[in-house]
C-alpha cells in the first residue's frame, strides 16, 4: 500500500487521457464532430484533467460547480476545489450545440489539432456580470490594488487573470472529456514534464512519504534555494515543480528556467533529495486561490506539503504579502472522506541574505536591521537583468546568473518590468 498522500477527491487518479487504439478510435470519431476552439488556458486545464492532475474533475464545470467554487470553495457534490475550471464558446457556436451532443475541441495555436472530445451535459450563460463577480471572488485580494475604489480601474489593464476571465466567451459548456493530446509538453520538455502517475511512481521508487513542492515561475534565486533546502530538512525530499505553460510578457521562458534549475541542482543540492519536474498549466495569477490550486493538484502528484512564501502566485499589489498562507486557515474542510484538501502548507516568513548573519535567514531567525539585508525577489532579478543593471551580491549563484545574462543579452525585444511592493517591500514594516 502506498505511503503517499492519496489523490484529491477520494476516487484515485481520475484519468481521461486516451492512448493507443482507444485514442485512434476517438480521433476517427472526432472527424465527424463539430469543432470548437480552446484557449491556451483551457488547453492546459484539459491536459491536467486528462492526466489526473485535476482529479476528481473529469471535465469542465457546470454552473452549480462554478458558483460553489467561487462562493464557497466547494464543488456541487461538496468536494473542496479553489478555482473555476470552465470552457467558454461563442453564442454562434453554442447555438449549434445541444445538451447531449459530442464535440471536438481543437487547438487554434497548433493547426487546429484535436486535443479532446467532450460530451456536453450542460450549456450555461456566463454574462458580463457573472465574469465580474468571478473576478471579485477569485482574483480580488487584500492588497492595495484590490481596494474597492481601485480594483476595476487597475485590474483590466494590469491583472492577467482578470483580463483572461473578462475575455472569455459568453456561453460555457460543461461535461466530461476524453483528452487526445498533451501538446508539445512531452517532447519539448522531455525528462521534466511528468504526469501525476509518473511522479507518484518516482516518489515510490525513492521511498519518500512526506514530500514538499516548490512552485516556480521565476528564475531560481538564493531565496528559492533556501526554501527548498528548508523543506528537505523537514521532509523526505522536495519537488521543484515549474510551470511550463504560458506566463505574462516579461517572464522568463520555461526552457531557460529549467536550465537554471539543472545547474543549481548539479552544484548546490544533494541530488537524491530533489526532483525537477514541470506541469502544463498557464499561470492564472490568482494569488491565494492559486496557492490552494497548487496544493490541490500537487496532492494528485503524491505531494503532501506545499511551500508557501511571500506573495505566492501574486501579481502587482493585488494580494497581501502572506495572504496565500492565511487562506489555508479559512477554507472549508469537508468531513466526508476524500473531499477535503490534504496537502498542507509549509509556511515560510520573509527570507533574505543577511551580511551580519553571513548567510540566508528569515525574520524568525535574524535579529538584524534591514540595512544588513539583501531582499531577494524574482521580479527584482528580472528587472535588473533586463536593464543591464548590476546584480546585488548574494542574489543568485554565479552559474545561474551566467545563464540568465546570456538569455537577456540575446533578447531582441525588451518588456518593461514593473516593481511592486511584494517584490521591493520592507520586511520590517
C-alpha positions in Angstrom: 0.0 0.0 0.0 1.3 3.4 -0.9 2.7 5.7 1.8 2.0 8.8 -0.3 -0.9 11.2 0.3 -3.9 9.9 -1.7 -5.2 11.8 -4.8 -7.8 14.5 -4.1 -11.5 13.6 -4.2 -11.4 10.1 -2.9 -11.6 8.4 -6.3 -8.0 7.8 -7.0 -6.4 9.4 -10.1 -9.3 10.3 -12.5 -7.5 9.8 -15.8 -9.3 11.0 -19.0 -6.3 10.7 -21.4 -6.8 8.1 -24.2 -3.8 6.3 -25.7 -3.2 3.6 -28.2 -6.2 2.1 -30.0 -8.7 4.0 -27.9 -7.1 7.3 -28.9 -7.1 6.3 -32.6 -10.8 5.3 -32.5 -11.7 8.6 -30.7 -9.7 10.6 -33.3 -11.6 8.9 -36.1 -14.9 9.7 -34.4 -13.8 13.3 -33.9 -13.5 13.8 -37.7 -17.3 14.0 -37.9 -17.9 16.1 -34.8 -18.4 19.8 -34.6 -15.0 21.5 -34.0 -14.8 24.1 -31.3 -11.5 26.0 -30.4 -10.0 26.1 -26.9 -7.9 28.9 -25.4 -4.3 28.3 -24.2 -5.6 28.2 -20.6 -8.3 25.7 -21.4 -5.8 23.5 -23.2 -3.6 23.4 -20.1 -6.6 22.6 -18.0 -7.6 19.8 -20.4 -4.2 18.2 -20.1 -4.4 18.3 -16.3 -7.9 16.8 -16.4 -6.6 14.1 -18.8 -3.6 13.1 -16.8 -5.4 13.1 -13.5 -3.7 16.3 -12.3 -7.1 17.8 -11.7 -8.7 14.8 -10.0 -11.5 14.4 -9.2 -12.6 16.6 -12.2 -13.5 14.6 -15.3 -14.3 17.6 -17.4 -15.4 21.2 -17.4 -17.6 22.6 -14.6 -21.4 23.0 -14.5 -22.8 26.4 -13.4 -23.5 24.9 -10.0 -19.9 23.8 -9.7 -18.6 27.2 -10.9 -20.9 29.1 -8.4 -20.0 26.8 -5.5 -16.2 27.1 -6.2 -16.3 30.9 -6.5 -18.5 31.3 -3.4 -17.6 28.5 -1.0 -14.5 26.7 -2.4 -16.7 23.6 -3.0 -18.0 21.7 -6.0 -21.7 20.9 -6.1 -21.0 17.5 -4.5 -19.2 19.1 -1.6 -15.6 18.4 -2.7 -13.1 21.1 -2.0 -11.9 23.0 -5.1 -10.4 26.5 -5.2 -10.7 28.0 -8.7 -13.2 27.7 -11.6 -12.2 25.3 -14.5 -14.6 26.3 -17.3 -14.8 26.1 -21.0 -16.4 29.0 -23.0 -17.7 29.2 -26.6 -19.3 31.9 -28.7 -23.0 32.3 -28.9 -22.8 31.3 -32.5 -21.1 28.0 -31.7 -23.4 27.4 -28.7 -26.5 27.8 -30.9 -25.3 24.8 -33.0 -24.7 22.6 -29.9 -27.4 20.8 -27.9 -27.0 19.2 -24.4 -26.2 15.6 -25.1 -24.1 16.4 -28.2 -20.4 15.3 -28.6 -18.0 17.9 -29.9 -14.3 18.0 -30.7 -12.1 20.6 -29.0 -9.3 21.9 -31.2 -6.1 24.0 -30.6 -6.0 27.0 -32.9 -2.4 27.6 -31.9 -1.4 24.2 -33.3 -3.1 23.9 -36.7 -6.4 23.1 -35.1 -5.1 19.8 -33.7 -7.9 17.8 -32.0 -7.0 17.9 -28.3 -10.1 16.3 -26.8 -13.7 15.3 -27.3 -16.4 16.3 -25.0 -19.9 15.1 -24.1 -21.9 18.3 -23.4 -24.1 17.8 -20.4 -25.0 21.5 -19.7 -24.9 24.8 -21.6 -24.9 27.9 -19.4 -24.6 31.6 -20.0 -21.7 33.5 -18.3 -22.8 37.1 -18.5 -20.6 40.2 -18.1 -21.9 40.4 -14.6 -21.0 36.8 -13.9 -17.5 37.3 -15.1 -17.0 40.4 -12.9 -18.4 38.5 -9.9 -16.0 35.6 -10.6 -13.1 38.1 -10.8 -14.0 39.7 -7.5 -14.4 36.4 -5.8 -11.3 34.7 -7.2 -8.8 37.5 -8.0 -9.6 40.3 -5.6 -7.3 40.1 -2.6 -6.2 42.2 0.4 -3.5 44.2 -1.4 -3.9 48.0 -2.0 -4.7 47.4 -5.7 -7.7 45.4 -4.7 -9.3 48.3 -2.7 -12.9 48.8 -3.7 -12.1 52.2 -5.4 -9.1 50.8 -7.3 -9.7 47.2 -8.3 -11.5 47.6 -11.6 -9.5 50.7 -12.5 -6.3 48.7 -12.4 -7.3 45.1 -12.9 -8.5 45.4 -16.5 -5.0 46.7 -17.5 -2.6 45.1 -15.1 -4.1 41.8 -13.9 -3.5 38.9 -16.4 -6.0 36.6 -14.7 -8.8 39.2 -14.7 -8.2 40.0 -18.3 -8.3 36.3 -19.1 -11.7 35.9 -17.4 -13.2 39.0 -19.0 -12.0 37.9 -22.4 -13.9 34.6 -22.1 -16.8 34.0 -24.5 -20.4 34.2 -23.4 -21.6 30.6 -23.1 -20.0 27.8 -21.0 -20.2 24.1 -21.8 -19.9 21.5 -19.1 -19.3 17.8 -19.4 -16.8 15.0 -19.3 -13.9 15.0 -21.8 -11.6 12.4 -23.4 -8.2 14.0 -23.9 -6.3 13.1 -27.0 -3.2 15.2 -26.9 -0.7 16.6 -24.4 0.5 19.1 -26.9 4.2 19.8 -27.1 5.0 19.2 -23.5 6.1 15.5 -23.6 8.6 16.2 -26.4 9.7 19.8 -25.7 10.2 19.2 -22.0 11.2 15.5 -22.1 12.6 14.4 -18.8 10.9 17.3 -16.9 7.2 17.1 -17.9 5.7 14.4 -15.7 2.2 13.1 -15.4 0.9 12.5 -11.8 1.2 8.7 -12.1 4.8 9.1 -13.3 5.6 11.4 -10.4 4.0 9.0 -7.9 6.0 6.1 -9.3 9.2 8.1 -8.9 8.4 9.1 -5.3 7.5 5.4 -4.5 10.8 4.3 -6.1 12.7 6.7 -3.8 10.8 5.5 -0.8 9.5 9.0 0.0 6.4 9.6 2.1 6.4 13.2 3.2 7.1 15.3 0.0 7.2 19.1 -0.4 6.8 21.0 -3.6 8.4 24.3 -4.5 6.3 26.2 -7.1 8.4 28.2 -9.6 7.5 30.6 -12.3 10.6 32.9 -11.9 14.3 32.0 -12.2 15.6 30.3 -9.1 17.5 32.6 -6.9 19.1 32.2 -3.4 15.7 32.6 -1.6 14.2 29.8 -3.6 17.2 27.6 -2.9 16.9 28.4 0.8 13.2 27.5 0.8 13.8 24.2 -1.0 16.6 23.3 1.5 14.3 24.1 4.5 11.8 21.7 3.0 14.4 19.0 2.5 15.3 19.3 6.2 11.7 18.5 7.4 10.5 16.2 4.5 11.9 13.2 2.7 12.6 15.3 -0.3 11.5 18.3 -2.5 10.0 18.5 -6.0 11.0 21.7 -7.7 7.8 21.9 -9.8 7.9 24.6 -12.5 5.1 26.0 -14.5 5.8 25.3 -18.2 2.7 26.7 -19.7 2.1 30.4 -20.6 3.2 33.3 -18.5 2.8 37.1 -18.8 5.1 39.2 -21.1 8.5 39.8 -19.5 8.6 36.5 -17.6 11.4 34.1 -18.4 10.7 31.1 -20.7 10.5 27.6 -19.2 13.5 26.3 -21.1 15.8 28.9 -19.5 14.4 28.4 -16.0 14.8 24.6 -16.4 18.4 25.1 -17.4 19.0 27.3 -14.3 17.4 24.7 -12.0 19.5 21.9 -13.6 22.7 23.9 -12.9 21.6 24.7 -9.3 20.9 21.1 -8.6 24.2 20.0 -10.1 26.3 22.3 -8.0 24.3 23.0 -4.8 21.9 20.1 -3.9 22.2 16.5 -2.8 20.7 15.1 -6.0 19.0 12.2 -4.2 16.8 14.6 -2.2 15.4 16.7 -5.1 13.4 16.2 -8.3 12.9 18.8 -11.0 9.6 18.5 -12.8 7.2 20.6 -14.8 3.4 20.9 -15.3 1.4 22.3 -18.3 -0.8 25.0 -16.9 -0.9 28.6 -17.8 -0.5 31.0 -14.9 -3.7 32.4 -13.5 -2.1 34.9 -11.1 -4.9 34.3 -8.6 -2.6 34.7 -5.6 -4.2 32.9 -2.5 -6.7 31.0 -4.6 -4.0 29.8 -6.9 -1.9 28.7 -3.9 -4.8 26.5 -3.0 -5.0 25.2 -6.6 -1.2 24.5 -6.4 -1.7 22.4 -3.2 -4.8 20.6 -4.6 -3.1 19.3 -7.8 0.2 18.7 -6.0 -1.8 16.2 -3.8 -2.6 14.3 -7.0 1.1 14.2 -7.8 1.7 12.5 -4.4 2.9 15.7 -2.7 1.8 16.3 0.9 3.4 19.8 1.7 3.2 22.9 -0.4 5.9 25.6 0.2 4.1 28.9 0.5 6.3 32.0 0.9 5.8 35.7 0.2 3.2 36.8 -2.4 2.7 33.3 -3.8 1.2 33.4 -7.3 0.8 37.1 -7.0 0.9 40.0 -9.5 1.1 43.7 -8.9 -0.2 44.7 -5.4 -3.5 42.8 -5.6 -2.7 40.5 -2.7 -1.5 40.7 0.9 2.1 39.5 1.2 1.2 36.5 3.2 -2.5 36.2 2.2 -1.7 32.9 0.4 -0.6 31.4 3.7 -3.5 32.7 5.7 -6.2 31.4 3.2 -5.4 27.8 4.2 -6.8 28.6 7.7 -10.1 30.0 6.2 -11.1 27.3 3.7 -13.7 24.6 4.4 -12.5 21.1 5.3 -15.4 18.7 4.4 -15.7 15.7 6.8 -16.7 13.2 4.1 -13.6 11.1 3.2 -11.6 12.3 0.2 -13.4 15.6 -0.1 -11.0 17.8 1.9 -7.6 19.2 0.9 -4.9 17.0 2.4 -1.8 18.8 1.0 -0.8 21.2 3.8 1.1 24.5 3.5 4.8 24.8 4.6 4.6 28.4 5.6 7.8 30.4 5.5 8.4 34.0 6.5 10.3 36.7 4.6 13.7 35.3 3.6 16.8 37.3 2.6 20.6 37.4 2.7 21.9 38.9 5.9 25.5 40.3 5.9 25.8 40.0 9.7 24.4 36.5 9.8 26.7 35.8 6.8 24.1 33.7 5.1 20.4 33.3 4.2 17.9 33.9 7.0 14.3 34.8 7.8 12.5 37.2 10.1 12.1 34.3 12.5 15.9 33.7 12.7 17.6 37.0 12.0 17.7 39.8 14.7 19.5 42.4 12.5 18.2 45.5 10.8 17.0 46.0 7.2 20.3 47.8 6.3 22.1 44.4 6.8 19.8 42.5 4.4 19.5 41.9 0.7 15.9 41.4 -0.1 15.5 38.8 -2.9 12.7 38.6 -5.5 12.3 37.2 -9.0 10.9 40.4 -10.2 13.8 42.5 -8.9 16.2 40.0 -10.6 14.4 40.1 -13.9 14.3 43.9 -13.8 18.0 44.2 -13.1 18.9 41.7 -15.8 16.6 43.2 -18.3 18.0 46.7 -17.8 21.6 45.6 -17.6 22.0 46.7 -14.0 24.5 45.0 -11.7 23.1 42.1 -9.6 23.4 42.7 -5.8 25.8 40.4 -4.0 24.3 37.1 -2.8 21.2 37.4 -5.0 21.9 34.3 -7.1 24.5 31.7 -7.7 27.0 32.8 -10.3 26.4 29.7 -12.5 22.7 30.6 -12.7 23.3 34.3 -13.3 25.5 33.5 -16.2 22.7 31.6 -17.9 20.2 34.5 -17.3 22.7 37.1 -18.5 23.2 35.2 -21.7 19.4 35.0 -22.2 18.8 38.7 -21.7 21.8 39.7 -23.9 20.2 37.8 -26.8 16.7 39.3 -26.4 15.7 41.3 -29.4 12.6 42.9 -27.7 12.6 44.1 -24.1 9.5 44.3 -21.9 9.2 46.8 -19.1 9.1 45.1 -15.8 7.1 46.9 -13.1 8.1 46.7 -9.5 5.5 46.1 -6.8 5.6 46.2 -3.1 5.7 42.4 -2.8 9.0 42.4 -4.7 10.6 45.5 -3.2 8.9 45.9 0.1 10.5 46.3 3.5 10.1 43.2 5.6 10.4 45.3 8.8 7.1 47.0 8.1 
